[in-house]
Amino acid sequence: MYKFKIAVVGAGAIGRVHIHIVQANVQCELIAVVDPTAAAQELSHSKGLRYFESLTQLLSEDRPDGVILATPNAMHVTQALQCLEAGAAVLVEKPIAHTVADAQRLLDVIQSQGEQKARVLVGHHRAHSPIMAQARAVIEEGRLGRLVSVMGSAMFFKPDHYFTDAPWRTLKGGGPVLINLIHEIHNLRMLCGDILEVQAMASNAVRGFEVEDTAAVNFRFASGVLGTFLLSDTAASARSWEQTSQENKDYASYADEDCYVLAGTMGSLSIPSMRLKTYARKDDRSWFKPFQRATLELQREDPLTLQLQHFLEVIQGKARPLVSAYDGLQNLQVVEAIANAIQSQQSVKLSDA
């Protein structure tokens, strides 16, 4: 059986996760780790892996079938373009780029070459979650009727050492809007469609850092759905994807909590508990009437493992990227619009972002 030659570029926290997942996949051969740090070199040697200081060095000596980029955001586009030029498919960690302009530059290349040649998958791994797949199926089956609204939250408490270990996280660009919210944006777009307009306010009242610790966001979707979202890295709360989905065992998990509630004209769905409340008849709906209640069965799987399996299909040309460069750009544009809305204290339309 042919084994796909995969290289991982960047051996930080998420890079090490990718290394483990690639090594666990019987269809893959991890041919190299690329990272200029001494720690990465030591890791490579301890695992018996080929080590390169730079992507340029790797591509001059070998041609991987696929490259996973887990490097700092500002390097994503330049390195992705290097890989495409070498004929390798790319899985680029989220966010797709450091800036909207950089993301657009990569998208332009992909569109000029065509997706069959320029194969790029963006690492919004929750898109591969069975939880999200089932929630979308409920919507598409019409069980909620026409979608009306969505409420979401990502509220958690980051320990003090998170900031002392990396002081840049206390400065502009280091807050939860730019670090954490982009995950949620893709989930919301998967559930409710594209976002047209945002309103937002932020506070640093608790930690007192230069950057926000809490934010509240309103969304207007192209579908007509309206949404609200609460974000905080200083709230002692379990209402976040990590603490409710049970997909990452590093986090304590609480099955009685949800981080999204979708409501339509026929019912509502809480995610990820998958508690469904619907009216029995379209002609007999009222807040005086009881709902039919059900909890949908759920088969949980690691979305990062599923993402790698999908990447192998993208490499072979058997599947289009579930999260395309266009999606990555759209997500980044929404986050930028939110940052602009916080700064201006005005509504921001995506066309103006």
N, C-alpha and C positions, 0 to 999 in steps of 0.2 A: 504494500500500500504506500502510495506517495505521501510524504509528509511535507506540509507547507512550511517553507522557511520563513520564520518570523524573527524580527529584531525588535527589541524594546529600547527606546531612546529616552533616557531619564530614569534614574534609579532612586527617586525619592519615594514617599509613602505610597502614592498611587502606582508608580512605576513598579515597585516591588510586588504589589498586588497583581499587576499584569504579568510579571515574570512567573509568579506562582501559577496563575491560571493557564498561561501558555504551556508551561511544563506539564500540567495535569491533563492536557488535551492530547489524546493519542493520535490526532490527525496533524499535530504540529511538531516542528523541531525549532527550539529556541536557538538560533544560530549566533546571537551576539547580544551583549548589553553595551550601550553607548552612553557614556557620562564622564565628564572630565574630573570628577572628584575621586579622592583616595578611597573613600568609603565604598564607592561603586566598584572600583578596581578590586578591593578586598572581597566584596560580595561576589563578584564574577569568579574570582579565583577559588573561593570557598565552594562554589557550586560547579566548578569545572567548566565554566562558560568562556567563550571568546570575549575579549574585552577590547573596546575601542574608545579613544578619548573623544572622537568627533564623528559626526554623521558622514562628513566628507571622506574621512579615512575608511569607514566601513564600506561606503558605496564605491570607492575606488578598488576595493579588494573583493567584494562580493555583491550579489544582487538578490536581496530578499524578495520573496513573494509579497510580503506585507510588512509594514513598519508601524509600530505603535508609538506615537509621540506623546510622552508624558513629561514634557519639558515645560519651563516657564512660558506663560501665555505669549509674551513678546516674541518668542522663537517659533511659534507654531507655523505661521504662514511661510516663512523662509524655508524651514525644514520640510514642510509639506511639498513645496515646489521642487526642492531638491529630489525628493522621493519620486514625484511624478516624472521628472525629467529622466530619472534612472529606470522608469518603467515599473516601479513598485506601487502597490496599493497602500493607502494610508488610513489608519485609525488615529485621528487627532483628538486628544482629550479636550473636554469643554473647559473654558469657552473656546470657540474656534480660533479666536484671535484676540489680541490686546486692544484693538480698536476696530470700529466699524469699517474704516477705510481699508485696513489690512484684510479683513474678512472679504470685502468686496473684490479686492485684488485676486484672492484665491478663487473666488467664485467666477470671476471673469475668465481665468485660465481654464477652469473646468468646463465652462460653457463653450469656450472656443475649441477645446479638444474633444468634448463629448464625454458623457459619464462612462462609456465603455472603456475609454482609454484612461481618463483621469478619474480613478476610483478613489473617492474620499468618503469615509464614514466619520461622523462627529460623535464623540463619546458622551452623549447624554444617555447614560446607560439605563436610566429608569424607563426609557422608551421600550426596552426589552422586557420589562417586568410583566409577569402574568397578571398582576393586580391591575395594571393600566390596560392590558388587553381586555380583561373582563369588564372593566368599567366602560371602555369604549363600546364593547358589544352591547351592553345594557342600553347605552344611548342610541346606537344605530338600530337596535331592534324596536325602538320607540316606546320602551317601557316607562320612560319618564315623561312621555309626551314631548312637547316642544320645550327645549331648555330655556330657562328664565334667568337663573342666577347661579353663581358659585361662590362659596366661602372657603377660604384657605388659610392655613397658618404654617409657619415654621418658627416655632418658639422653643428655645432650648437655652441651656446655660453653659457657656464656654468657660473652662477653668482659667484662673489667673495666669498659669504658666503658658497657656496658648498665646498670650500677648507678650510675656517676658521672654519666651523662647524666640519670638520673631517680632521685634518692636515695630516693624513696618505695618503690622496689622492695626496699630493704634493711629495710623496716619491716613490721610486721604487716599482712597483706593483700597483700603484694607478692611472696610466694614462689611457687614453681612449683605448689603445690597449687591455689591460687586462679587463677593466671594460665594455666597450661598443662594441668592435669589434666582440665579440663572437656571438652576435645577428646576425650580418651581415654575418658571416661565414656560419651559418646554412642556411640562406636565399640563399646565393650564391650556396651552395651545393645542395639545393632543385632545383634550377633553372638549374644549369649547370653540376652537378655531382661532383664526388670526386676531390679534389685538390691534385696535385702531387708535385708542386714546388712553392716557393714564393721568391720574392725579396722585400726589403723594406728599407725605410729610414725614419728617424724621426727627429723632431726639437723641442726644448724647447725655441726658440728664443723670443716668445711673453711673456709668463708668467715667464720664467726663473727658473722654479722649477727643482728639480732633475729629475722628470719624464717628458716624452714628452707631448706636447700639440697638436701636429700635426704629421700625418704620411701619407706616400704614399706607396701603396702596389701594386705589380704586382702578378698575379696568372697564373699558367698553370694547366688546368684541364685535367683529364684523357680522356675526350671526344675530346681533341684537342682545346677546347675553350681557348682563352686568356682573361684575365680580368685586369682591373685597379680599384683601390679604393682610394678615398681621405677621410681621417678621421681627424677631428679637434674638440676640445672642446673650442676653442677660436675664431672660425670663425663666424662672424655675417651673418649667412646664414640659409635658410629654407630647404636646401637640405638634409633632414634626414627623416627617417621613421616616427619618432614621429610627425614631422611638415608637413607631406604630406599624411599620411594614414588616418587621421581623426579617428583613433581607440581609442586614449586616449585623452579624452576631457580636460585634464589638460594642454595640449599644444595648443598654437596658431597654426592654420593650414592654408595651402596655396594650393588651388586646382590647381594652375597653375604650381606648381613645381613637379619635380620627383626626386627619389633617385636612381633608376636603369634604365638603357637602355640596352635592349637585342637586338643584331643584328644577323641576319642569312642571308642565301644566297637568301631568298625571301622577307625579310622585317624586320621591327624592332618594338619593343614594349617598350613603356615608362611606368614605374611603379612608383606610383600607379594611375596616371591619366588614364592609360589604353588606351593611344593613339596609334593606330596601323597604320603602313604604310606598304603596301605590293605591290609587282608587280603583274599585272594581269596575266601575262604569263611567264612561265619558259624560253621560247625561245625568249623573248623580254625584257631583263633586261639591263638597262644602266643608268648611272647617268644623262644622258640627258632626260630620260623618266620620266613622272610623276608617283607618287605612287597613289594607291587607298588608301583613308584615312577613318578611322573610329575611333570612341571612344566607347569602349565596355562598356555596362551597368554593374554596379557593385552593389551587395547587401552587404552593410557593416554590420558586426556583431562583437561583442566584442570577440576577440580570447581567452581571459582568461576564459570567460564563456563557449565557445566551448571546450576549453581544459578540463575544469572540467567535461563536459558531456562525453568527450572521456575517461577520467580517470574512470568514472563509468563503462564504457564498458570494460575497461582493468581489473578493479576489478572483474567483472563477468566472465572474460575469453572470452568475445564476440569479442574482438578486440585485435590485437597486438599493442603495443605502436607505435604511429605515429613517435615519437622521442624516439628511443631506447637508451640504455646505450652505445651501439656501436656508435651511432650517436654522443652522448655526448662526448665520447672519441675522435672521429675523429675531432670534432670541437675544442676541447682543444688542440689536437696535431697541428692543423693549427695555432692556436694563439701562441703556443710555438715556432713553426717554424718561425713565423713572428718576434717574440721577438729575436730569434737567428739571423735572417737575419739582423735586425737592429744593433745588437751588433757586428756581424762579418763583416758587409758591404759586404756580399757575398750571392749568391743564396743558398737557403736551400731546399733540397728535403725532402719530408715527410718521406721517408725511413731512412733519416739521422738525422731527428729531435729528 
